[in-house]
Amino acid sequence: MNTRIDYFDGLRGVAILLVLGFHAYSKWPEMVPYGDTYQYFPIFNFGWVGVQLFFLVSGFVIFMTLDKTKTFHLFMYKRWLRLFPGMLLACLLIYTTSFILDSRPAGSPSVLSVIQGLTFIEPYWWGKITGLNIVGLEGAFWSLYVEFKFYVVAGFIYFILGRKLLPPCLLLMFAGSVVFSYAVQVVDVKAINIAHKICETFSFKYFGWFASGSFYYLFYQNKRVKYFFVALLISILSSMFIGSIYAVFAALMISLLFSASLRVGFVQRILSNRCLVFFGFISYPLYLMHENAMVSMIVQFSAYQSWLNMLFHPLLPITILSVVAYLIASRYERLVRDIIKMAVENIKIAATYKHEIPLVEKIKIKKND
């Protein structure tokens, strides 16, 4: 089985482009020079469903990764090693450039904001632990917190309960979240309130997308059509609980796109084109750092782009951020990852050497005797 699937990079490319469009044209009408001119264009207004597309891809890919990993600890280490270098570089860039990009919607970040980003722990919990009011570095980080919870839960299920139970357990968690979210609105029962709080804490309301992706992986692996239709049904159900009728329609479209990518050659060829694959390749660092920097650049560059149709004002900021994201994804992420690996290996060697010294001394003593 291929370790990298081109059309999956294409799906990531579609996802990041949708999110970029949402943040550039729809989320901040009070800040951007063109106001709400393009806010209600469907492709911009509902571009946030790109995150749900990322979740579908994660449900598929994480199941594949688990199948190639021997232990829970190794799985979590690999996931952390995959995410941390990009997060570290993005956080440093966001913090150091925030003084230049002074039109950030989130304002100037603090050092504490950087720390909570690096730990993949929500600002809410940092506030609970420290008693401080810690503002998130980037609003887009919220989905990384959800992803990390999914990794912990999926790894636990896979290695403790067993591989076969992973997809149904993810589905059960999503179903429980839906049931308890409605139950707390009609009855005041302590057990239900606690169950609802647990579901909220672990973000189980998003686990339908992960469950769907995991069933799609089973279909991809053994070509049993029943898994394909179960996965499609779960993604449809997940779409039904996402918001307004228009939001439901948008979520259904990305669900159908994902399902078609696994079965329709024409769709696979479209998703495998160089442009989408490129954006898929840089999607992680671009997603992390784009929102505030992009909006700030749109505002600050607007005076120099008065000759340009306002629809195209975000193109220069997106181009700049894409170049930076490419450098991170192609070069500097790998460099940081290699440094971390080297440090871990040195720690292992040092620990081994430390434990071997007493053994050597014992052997010498026995020889002398």
C-alpha positions as CSV (number, residue, x, y, z in Angstrom):
1,M,0.0,0.0,0.0
2,N,1.4,3.5,-0.9
3,T,2.4,5.6,2.1
4,R,1.3,8.7,0.3
5,I,-1.8,9.0,-1.9
6,D,-1.7,11.9,-4.4
7,Y,-5.5,12.6,-4.4
8,F,-5.5,12.7,-0.6
9,D,-3.0,15.6,-0.9
10,G,-5.5,17.1,-3.4
11,L,-8.3,16.7,-0.8
12,R,-6.1,18.6,1.7
13,G,-5.6,21.2,-1.0
14,V,-9.3,21.6,-1.4
15,A,-9.7,21.8,2.4
16,I,-7.1,24.6,2.9
17,L,-8.4,26.6,-0.1
18,L,-11.9,26.5,1.4
19,V,-10.6,27.7,4.8
20,L,-8.5,30.4,3.2
21,G,-11.5,31.7,1.3
22,F,-13.7,31.7,4.4
23,H,-11.2,33.7,6.4
24,A,-10.3,36.1,3.6
25,Y,-13.8,37.0,2.4
26,S,-16.4,35.9,5.0
27,K,-15.2,35.8,8.6
28,W,-13.9,39.4,9.0
29,P,-16.1,41.8,7.0
30,E,-15.7,44.5,9.7
31,M,-11.9,44.5,9.0
32,V,-11.2,43.9,5.3
33,P,-11.5,46.8,2.9
34,Y,-14.2,45.1,0.8
35,G,-16.4,44.6,3.8
36,D,-19.3,42.1,3.3
37,T,-19.2,42.4,-0.5
38,Y,-18.2,38.7,-0.9
39,Q,-19.2,37.4,2.5
40,Y,-22.3,35.5,1.4
41,F,-20.9,33.8,-1.6
42,P,-21.6,30.2,-0.7
43,I,-18.0,29.0,-1.5
44,F,-16.7,31.6,1.0
45,N,-19.5,31.7,3.5
46,F,-19.3,27.9,4.1
47,G,-15.6,27.5,3.4
48,W,-15.2,26.5,7.1
49,V,-16.4,23.0,6.1
50,G,-12.8,22.5,4.8
51,V,-12.0,21.6,8.4
52,Q,-14.5,18.8,8.3
53,L,-12.8,17.6,5.2
54,F,-9.5,17.6,7.1
55,F,-11.2,15.5,9.8
56,L,-12.3,12.9,7.2
57,V,-8.8,12.7,5.9
58,S,-7.5,12.3,9.4
59,G,-9.9,9.5,10.2
60,F,-8.6,7.6,7.2
61,V,-4.9,8.3,7.6
62,I,-4.7,7.8,11.3
63,F,-6.2,4.3,11.0
64,M,-3.5,3.6,8.3
65,T,-0.8,4.9,10.7
66,L,-2.0,2.8,13.6
67,D,-1.8,-0.3,11.4
68,K,1.9,0.5,10.8
69,T,2.7,1.2,14.5
70,K,3.5,-1.3,17.2
71,T,2.7,0.5,20.4
72,F,0.6,3.3,21.8
73,H,3.6,5.2,23.0
74,L,5.3,5.0,19.6
75,F,2.1,6.1,17.8
76,M,1.8,9.2,20.0
77,Y,5.5,10.0,19.6
78,K,5.1,9.7,15.8
79,R,2.1,12.0,15.8
80,W,3.7,14.5,18.1
81,L,6.9,14.4,15.9
82,R,4.7,15.0,12.8
83,L,2.9,18.0,14.3
84,F,5.3,19.7,16.7
85,P,8.0,21.0,14.3
86,G,5.4,22.8,12.1
87,M,3.6,24.2,15.2
88,L,6.9,25.4,16.7
89,L,8.0,27.2,13.5
90,A,4.5,28.6,12.9
91,C,4.2,29.9,16.5
92,L,7.6,31.6,16.3
93,L,6.7,33.2,13.0
94,I,3.3,34.3,14.3
95,Y,4.7,35.8,17.4
96,T,7.7,37.6,15.8
97,T,5.8,39.0,12.9
98,S,2.8,40.2,15.0
99,F,4.6,43.5,15.6
100,I,4.8,44.2,11.9
101,L,1.4,42.8,11.0
102,D,-0.4,45.2,13.4
103,S,-3.9,44.7,11.9
104,R,-4.4,41.2,13.3
105,P,-8.0,40.5,14.2
106,A,-6.8,38.7,17.4
107,G,-4.5,41.5,18.4
108,S,-1.0,41.1,19.7
109,P,-0.2,37.7,21.1
110,S,1.6,37.1,24.4
111,V,4.3,34.6,25.2
112,L,1.7,32.5,27.1
113,S,-0.3,32.2,23.9
114,V,2.8,30.7,22.2
115,I,3.2,28.1,25.0
116,Q,-0.3,26.9,24.9
117,G,-0.1,26.5,21.1
118,L,3.1,24.3,21.5
119,T,1.4,21.9,23.9
120,F,-1.8,21.3,21.8
121,I,-3.8,22.0,24.9
122,E,-6.8,24.4,24.7
123,P,-6.5,27.9,26.3
124,Y,-9.5,27.0,28.5
125,W,-7.6,24.2,30.2
126,W,-4.4,26.4,30.5
127,G,-6.7,28.9,32.2
128,K,-8.0,26.3,34.6
129,I,-4.5,25.1,35.4
130,T,-2.8,28.5,35.9
131,G,-5.7,30.7,36.8
132,L,-4.7,33.1,34.0
133,N,-6.7,34.4,31.1
134,I,-4.7,33.0,28.2
135,V,-5.9,34.0,24.7
136,G,-5.2,31.5,21.9
137,L,-2.5,32.4,19.4
138,E,-4.7,31.6,16.4
139,G,-8.3,30.8,16.2
140,A,-7.6,28.1,13.7
141,F,-5.7,26.1,16.3
142,W,-9.0,24.8,17.7
143,S,-9.1,22.0,15.2
144,L,-5.5,20.9,16.2
145,Y,-6.7,20.5,19.7
146,V,-9.6,18.3,18.4
147,E,-7.1,16.3,16.3
148,F,-4.8,15.7,19.2
149,K,-7.7,14.4,21.3
150,F,-8.7,12.1,18.5
151,Y,-5.1,10.7,18.4
152,V,-5.2,9.9,22.1
153,V,-8.6,8.3,22.0
154,A,-8.0,6.4,18.7
155,G,-4.6,5.1,20.0
156,F,-6.1,3.9,23.2
157,I,-9.0,2.1,21.5
158,Y,-6.7,0.5,18.9
159,F,-4.0,-0.8,21.3
160,I,-6.2,-1.5,24.4
161,L,-9.6,-2.6,23.0
162,G,-8.5,-3.8,19.6
163,R,-8.3,-2.8,16.0
164,K,-11.8,-4.0,15.1
165,L,-13.5,-1.8,17.7
166,L,-11.9,1.5,16.5
167,P,-14.5,2.5,13.9
168,P,-17.6,1.5,15.9
169,C,-16.2,3.1,19.1
170,L,-15.6,6.4,17.3
171,L,-19.1,6.2,15.9
172,L,-20.5,5.5,19.4
173,M,-18.7,8.5,20.8
174,F,-20.2,10.7,18.2
175,A,-23.7,9.3,18.7
176,G,-23.3,9.7,22.5
177,S,-22.4,13.4,22.0
178,V,-25.5,14.0,19.9
179,V,-27.8,12.2,22.3
180,F,-26.4,13.9,25.5
181,S,-26.3,17.4,23.9
182,Y,-30.1,17.1,23.3
183,A,-30.8,15.3,26.6
184,V,-29.3,18.1,28.8
185,Q,-31.7,20.5,27.2
186,V,-34.8,18.6,28.3
187,V,-33.8,17.0,31.6
188,D,-31.6,18.0,34.6
189,V,-30.0,14.7,35.6
190,K,-26.5,14.7,37.1
191,A,-25.3,11.6,35.2
192,I,-26.5,13.0,31.9
193,N,-24.8,16.4,32.7
194,I,-21.5,14.6,33.5
195,A,-21.7,12.5,30.3
196,H,-22.4,15.6,28.3
197,K,-19.4,17.4,29.9
198,I,-17.2,14.4,29.0
199,C,-18.3,14.5,25.4
200,E,-17.7,18.2,25.2
201,T,-14.2,17.9,26.9
202,F,-13.1,15.3,24.3
203,S,-14.9,17.0,21.4
204,F,-16.8,13.9,20.5
205,K,-19.3,15.9,18.4
206,Y,-16.6,15.9,15.7
207,F,-15.8,12.2,15.9
208,G,-18.5,11.3,13.3
209,W,-16.1,12.6,10.7
210,F,-13.2,10.6,12.1
211,A,-15.4,7.5,12.3
212,S,-16.5,8.0,8.7
213,G,-12.8,8.3,7.6
214,S,-11.9,5.1,9.4
215,F,-14.7,3.1,7.7
216,Y,-13.5,4.5,4.4
217,Y,-10.1,3.2,5.2
218,L,-11.5,-0.3,5.8
219,F,-13.1,0.0,2.3
220,Y,-9.9,1.2,0.8
221,Q,-8.0,-1.7,2.4
222,N,-10.3,-4.7,1.5
223,K,-12.8,-3.2,-1.1
224,R,-15.9,-4.4,0.8
225,V,-18.7,-2.1,-0.4
226,K,-20.5,-2.3,2.9
227,Y,-17.8,-0.3,4.6
228,F,-18.1,2.4,1.9
229,F,-21.8,2.8,2.4
230,V,-21.5,2.8,6.2
231,A,-18.8,5.5,5.9
232,L,-21.0,7.6,3.6
233,L,-24.0,7.2,5.9
234,I,-22.0,8.4,8.9
235,S,-20.6,11.4,7.0
236,I,-24.2,12.3,6.0
237,L,-25.4,12.0,9.6
238,S,-22.5,14.1,10.7
239,S,-23.5,16.7,8.2
240,M,-27.1,16.8,9.5
241,F,-26.0,18.1,12.9
242,I,-23.7,20.8,11.6
243,G,-26.0,23.8,11.6
244,S,-28.4,25.6,9.2
245,I,-29.8,23.9,6.1
246,Y,-27.2,25.6,3.9
247,A,-24.4,24.5,6.2
248,V,-25.8,20.9,6.0
249,F,-25.7,21.2,2.2
250,A,-22.1,22.4,2.2
251,A,-21.1,19.6,4.5
252,L,-22.8,17.0,2.3
253,M,-20.9,18.3,-0.7
254,I,-17.5,17.7,1.0
255,S,-18.8,14.3,2.2
256,L,-19.7,13.4,-1.4
257,L,-16.3,14.7,-2.7
258,F,-14.4,12.5,-0.2
259,S,-16.5,9.4,-1.1
260,A,-16.1,10.1,-4.8
261,S,-12.3,10.4,-4.4
262,L,-12.1,6.7,-3.4
263,R,-14.2,5.3,-6.3
264,V,-14.2,7.7,-9.3
265,G,-11.1,7.9,-11.4
266,F,-12.1,11.3,-12.9
267,V,-12.3,12.8,-9.4
268,Q,-9.0,11.3,-8.5
269,R,-7.3,12.8,-11.5
270,I,-8.7,16.2,-10.7
271,L,-7.6,16.0,-7.1
272,S,-4.1,14.8,-8.3
273,N,-3.4,18.0,-10.3
274,R,-0.3,19.8,-9.3
275,C,-2.0,22.9,-7.9
276,L,-4.2,21.0,-5.4
277,V,-1.4,18.6,-4.5
278,F,0.9,21.6,-3.8
279,F,-1.6,23.2,-1.5
280,G,-2.2,19.9,0.1
281,F,1.6,19.5,0.7
282,I,1.8,22.9,2.4
283,S,-1.6,22.8,4.1
284,Y,-0.5,22.1,7.7
285,P,1.9,25.1,8.1
286,L,-0.3,27.3,5.9
287,Y,-3.4,26.4,8.1
288,L,-1.6,27.2,11.3
289,M,-0.3,30.7,10.4
290,H,-2.7,32.1,7.8
291,E,-5.7,33.7,9.4
292,N,-4.4,36.7,11.3
293,A,-1.4,37.3,9.1
294,M,-3.5,37.1,5.9
295,V,-6.2,39.5,7.2
296,S,-3.6,41.9,8.5
297,M,-1.8,41.9,5.2
298,I,-5.1,42.4,3.3
299,V,-5.8,45.5,5.4
300,Q,-2.2,46.9,5.3
301,F,-1.7,46.3,1.5
302,S,-5.1,47.7,0.5
303,A,-3.7,51.2,0.1
304,Y,-1.2,50.0,-2.5
305,Q,-3.8,47.9,-4.4
306,S,-6.5,50.4,-5.0
307,W,-6.0,49.8,-8.8
308,L,-6.9,46.2,-8.3
309,N,-10.4,44.7,-8.1
310,M,-11.0,44.0,-4.4
311,L,-11.9,40.4,-5.1
312,F,-8.2,39.9,-5.8
313,H,-6.8,41.7,-2.7
314,P,-6.2,38.5,-0.8
315,L,-4.0,37.0,-3.6
316,L,-0.7,38.7,-2.6
317,P,-1.0,37.8,1.1
318,I,-2.0,34.2,0.2
319,T,1.0,34.0,-2.2
320,I,3.4,35.3,0.5
321,L,2.1,32.9,3.1
322,S,2.2,30.0,0.6
323,V,5.9,30.6,-0.1
324,V,6.6,30.7,3.6
325,A,4.5,27.5,4.2
326,Y,6.4,25.7,1.4
327,L,9.8,26.6,2.9
328,I,8.6,25.2,6.3
329,A,7.0,22.1,4.8
330,S,9.8,21.2,2.4
331,R,12.9,22.2,4.5
332,Y,12.6,23.6,8.0
333,E,10.0,21.1,9.4
334,R,12.4,18.3,8.4
335,L,15.3,20.1,10.0
336,V,13.6,20.5,13.3
337,R,12.3,17.0,13.2
338,D,15.8,15.7,12.6
339,I,17.2,17.7,15.5
340,I,14.5,16.3,17.8
341,K,15.2,12.7,16.6
342,M,18.9,13.2,17.3
343,A,18.2,14.6,20.7
344,V,16.0,11.7,21.6
345,E,18.6,9.2,20.3
346,N,21.3,10.9,22.4
347,I,19.0,10.7,25.5
348,K,18.5,7.0,24.9
349,I,22.2,6.4,24.5
350,A,23.0,8.3,27.6
351,A,20.3,6.4,29.6
352,T,21.6,3.1,28.3
353,Y,25.2,4.0,29.2
354,K,24.2,5.1,32.6
355,H,22.5,1.7,33.3
356,E,25.3,-0.3,31.9
357,I,28.0,1.2,34.1
358,P,27.0,-0.7,37.3
359,L,26.8,-3.9,35.2
360,V,30.4,-3.4,34.0
361,E,31.6,-2.7,37.5
362,K,29.9,-5.9,38.7
363,I,31.7,-8.0,36.1
364,K,35.0,-6.5,37.1
365,I,34.4,-7.3,40.7
366,K,33.5,-10.9,39.9
367,K,36.7,-11.3,37.8
368,N,38.8,-9.9,40.7
369,D,37.2,-12.4,43.0
